[in-house]
């Protein structure tokens, strides 16, 4: 941690002087204070002198260009002379005030604490004040900074609030570079090149807009929202708290509040290389961004660009942030020198300012660690010695929490005895690799043999898992673990994929709802079983079989089996990001199915894309993923603009309504995006939205909302809750109940859930229409509809069909090109298609969106022997019997 002092100037004025106190910090804590410091002397002329300088500075147009000393007399020479005179007056005032004896006393107190005799030791001097003139004051004229005998490596910074844990930049740095309006001749392309050059230092750069395009507020908001940015850089025009997005559009930074709030927890450094940035800095400090660099005044384009160039040169060479800013500022002094008939820039070196808090550690650009030769040799010897053991250990031994290949029950709503015994057996063979190093111990040797030689432990595991499948409810997690155990027990070769599901948690962090997860896992488990059945046919094994062997089709996968890793993101972004970071490091994983919600997909899609691992989502619908496509992302489900169009058709053609009230989650990428497209499509067809309600709020009151709707008269209720990331889904069910069957209700596929059937009152459900992606009764004689009912003991819903289709997409890629890059190339090929359960699956070139997915309209009807006494059927059927459903014998999931 750099040595540092905070100079607190919280009271006083230039007319009467300023009381001050000092705080000395080290390692994020205050180690000493001095409150009996002499008061800073008055300087009543400074505000006037400063304002005079700023007025002439602005008058000469220094925000875009410098001053040119002309040949001979010209009409604006008097303005030039006034600028030089006011600059000299301002600098003279500053130097005179800082040269008074009181500043020598304060300097002595600071040096006495901070100077350890090491000239190259850096230090930070942080000014904490709310006085606007003191924040723009040229503190670097103080001899504390200028004279090498004092603190030659010190730099001053302004104070900002900061309450986050200590963080450092780590490889790989992710930078968002934003380029606003170039009006007035700003040469932003040169700034872009300087930022893009950071790729040579290991940075990942996202620049918006793309070359030749104009930046829009929507693109800016979405990009800030989507990414996990370590640094945010802005170049262009700004003033106060406004940035100039395009020539005709000034955007208040307050309109980006929600995007900034979401992105800020990861951001370590924000650089606004634009005019008058103290207002922006003060705003961003409230988001706890720890390091900020801004310009205190209007800044000429060349000065901004030169500062960026000098700063990046210093920072990427390993200097701390504050020392890099100091060096870059000092380098700008050569631009202040007047030269005949050439541009010069008064006070250029005084414009950049660093804003920090003493609790922040020094920030460095990361460098690759260099191991000493002896450590390298020792490491190689260990690797060589252990290689014979390591190659026998299953590749899943290092899996993190919430990820399992069979060594842990993730769906913990209940834990059947036989299943737990099977999982405990697998866990014995999935200990960390160093557990097996003391192979000379007899019990380690025996466990080694049971795991990797005789496979006795896997034989035990699969026997218990088979028993659990037979005696307990048919659990898809059990079937996946059984498949995995058989592959190990029989020594079959296999490919590996992963599926990410949401097992929802209560406030204590305990599993409370696995409905979504199990629906997705059923589709993946069936696809896995079909592949692995082909191995038994090939081996003609009779001592062991898989569920469904007598009715499922066996589907060969290049003569290998399929192992599936299950990961639980719990619909929490932090979990989803950790899982993605773990999965991409596993080179054996060829593809990932997930996530279900748009929220989790948006949080992780760039992690998979950067690491070139195909992600196929069965449920993410937000259009933002279309606006910013990724090469390694594909989705099976229709995007929101298509779904919204179908829902509008329901209103206009089925219900004959043109007015709607929307219940949604404005913070959800899926729900808010759906609402936007619905409103647009409804308006295009002559309808309109009369009101909207946020059903994600904890204090949402369905009764009050319905009473408000009643005042509008005839209005259709539109339910678009998020994918159970918040309580919006349960609130949507409350809306259905409070409506009392009076208004028509249209819901997206998130309402297609057994929990909706739990309402179990015909009068509440008869005016409910739900859009779904697929329904088993639409083609009850199909292979998938019949086999799923046999395998799972009842019909399945659209989520199972979509996840099964997602698995088929990845499996086709594996069959033809079984590498990560090969799978991506295959799926991106314009000729690629899969005949899926939900129809023909083709992807739009360069985007990864499914070309077309017909949507099904479903309704709820009584069916006494179904679960809760009700069931969903396609609207094209009048009764369950018309759909071929026998209500006296089947059990719906």
ABEGO torsion letter per residue (X at the ends): XBBBBBBBBABEBAAAEBBBBBBBBBGGBBABBBAABBBBBBBAAAAAAAAAAAAAAAAAGAAABBBBBBBEBBAAAAAAAAAAAAAAAAAAAAAAAAABAAAAAAAAAAAAAABAGBAABBBBBBBBBABAAAAABBAAABAAAABAABBAABBBBBBBBBABBBBBBBOBBBBBBBBBBABGGBBAAAAAAAAAAAAAAGBBBBBOBBBGBBBBAAAAAAAAAABBBABBBBBEBBBEABBBABAABBBBAAAAAAAAAAAAAABABBBBBBBGAAAAAAAAAAAGBABBBBBABBBBAAAAAAAAAAAAAAAAAGBBAAAAAAAAAAAAAAAABBBBGBBBBBGAAAABBBBBBAABBBBBBBBBBBBBAAAAAAAAAAAAAAAAAAAABBAAAABBBGBBAGABBABAABBBAAAAAAAAAAAAAABBAAAAABAABAAAAAAAAAAAAAGAAAAAAAAAAAAAAAABBBBAAAAAAAAAAAAAAAGBBBBBBBBBBBBBBBAAGBBABAAAAAAAAAAAAAAAAAAAAAAAAAAGBAABBBBGAAABBBBBBGGBBBBBBBBBAGGBAAAAAAAAAAAAABAABABBBOBABAAAAAAAAAAAAAAGBBBBBAABABAAAAABBBAABBBABBBAAAAAAAAAAAAAAAAGBABBBBBBBAABAAAAAAAAAAAAAAAAAGBBBABBBBAABAABBAAAAAAAAAAAEBBBBBBBBBAGABAAAAAAAAAAAAAGGABBBBBBAAABBAAAAAAGBAAAAAABBBBBABBAAABAABAAAAAAAAAAGEBBBAAAAAAAAAAAAAAAAAAABBBAAAAAAAAABAABBBBBAAEBBBBBBGAGBBABBBBBBBBBBBBAABBGGBBBBBAABABAAAAGBBAAABBBX
